[in-house]
Amino acid sequence: MVVGVESIHPQALLAQVLERANLQRALKQVRQNKGAPGIDGMSVDELPDYLRHHWPEIRAQLEAGHRTASFWASRSAATELG
């Protein structure tokens, strides 16, 4: 039986997305595609070190529903403004 994404509880789906193996696959895919920096200006090569230092906080914010795309946009703008 194939389970559609629509039938998965949002928290369960988020847990699957945040699984270490899934995130490692995503990073590998971005590297293979020679991914460009995101809205925050961070390159794919900078990401692992950044996540080593900040992942617990980021994960907690995602799980609590407090981290959104607007956060990243405002972080990028603040970085550019100095």
N, C-alpha and C positions, 0 to 999 in steps of 0.2 A: 504494500500500500504506500503510495506516494503522499506525503504530507505537504500541503501548500504552505507558503509563508503566511498566508492569511489566517491559517488555523493555529499558528504558534503564538502563545502569549507573548506580548512585547518584552517582558523581562527575560523570558527564556530565549528569545531571539537575540536580545542584547548580550546575554551571557555567551551565546554561541559566537557572536561577532567578536567579543572580547577575549575569547580563548587564545592562549599564547600561540598555539599551532596555526590558528587562522591568521593572526596578526603577522606571524613570521612568513606565511605564504604570501600575504598581501605585500609585505615589504620586498620579498624576493621578486614578485611580479612587477612591482614598480621599478625596481632596479633593472630588470630585464628589458622593460619598456623605455629605459632611460628617462624616467619621470622627471618633469620639471619641478622647481620649487612651487609650493602651494601659496595660498594667499598670505601666509605668515612669512614667506620668503626663505623658509628653511629647506635646504637641499636634502635629498634622500640619504646622503652620506652623513649629514649632521644628526639625523633623526635618532639612530640607536643611542648615542651618548646622551641626547636630550631626554629620551625616555628612561634611561637608566636612573636619571636623577629625579624625574618628575612623574613617572608612570603611576605610582600609588595615588597621588593626588588627582591626576587626570581620570583614572579609572573610577575613583570614588565620586567625582563630580559627574561623570557620565551615568553611573548607576543611580545617582540621586536625581538625575534629570536637570542638573545645574550647568552643564557645559553644552553650548550650542554653537552653531556656525557664526552667530553674531559675536560671540566671545572672540573667535579667531579673527574676525574682521576688525574688531576694535583693538585687539592686541597688535595686529599688523599696522593699523593706522597710528597707534601710540608709538610703535617702534620707529616708524617713518618720521613722525613729528619730533622725536627725540625726547 
